[in-house]
Amino acid sequence: VFLCEMRFAPFVSAIGVAIFVWAVLRRRRAAESNQSKIDEKIFELHQQAVANGEDTYTDPTTGLTVFTSLSHLQRGECCGGCCRHCPFEHANVVPPVPERAPQPRRKLQVYTRTGDKGISTLFNGERRPKSDPCFTAMGEVDELNSVIGVVCWHVRNAAGPGWPSLLQQLLHIQHKLTDVGAVIANPGANAIGTSHKFGEDNAQLLEEWIDNMLANLPKSSTFILPGGGPVASHLHVARTVCRRAERVIVELHHVSPLPPPVSVYVNRLSDYLFVAARQASY
């Protein structure tokens, strides 16, 4: 029996290796097939979202919100972020850096402890107290952007012919408010005129949207009480937060000059939010 086992041992070992290789290849083919189905599903979701005029859809595997090509078209150029549905063929994506020697992998941390003593860093590297007018203005703009994000959630869950266009406008405004925060966070560049570009055309676009909404609304000669449903009510909240942000930005401008289009945009935005609230409750 021992001699028989010794004779057939190489064949048994070879069969075991073959079975292992077969199992690995089968698992790899199954994974490739599954990934192909996921890619097809993502393609269908994106096509459906674009057909419905939507700026986002939910990734079926991760549950994360993904921007469609419509959302990127609103920005007007490639953001350089290697986005999944970039309509500009990733024109602004930086080429990959040549491979270097492997570095120890560092853990990504949300907290840095550098602000535990009430001091934080601006975009230009300057350290200032968190009570500085720059951080106050950035916080107000951030709050305004967050409130508009709540409005977007309510718009997505509302039903009506005008909601898709309102959602596209609000998402565009969120992008612009991020740009406003970038300008505020770089006070030194603002003084010499080399800050993040923020032109007058942004406020002009808001004026076009306001005029289009007013054309379909009756004239109002009385005060309007905030309310009128979830979308309209939250738009009124966003309007009041926008007014507060504008007051803080004007106060900051006296200490650290900002490009004029910034305050003009925030002022016009409060007008837009007021008219949008009227339209949402009309």
Disulfide bonds with the S-S distance in Angstrom:
none
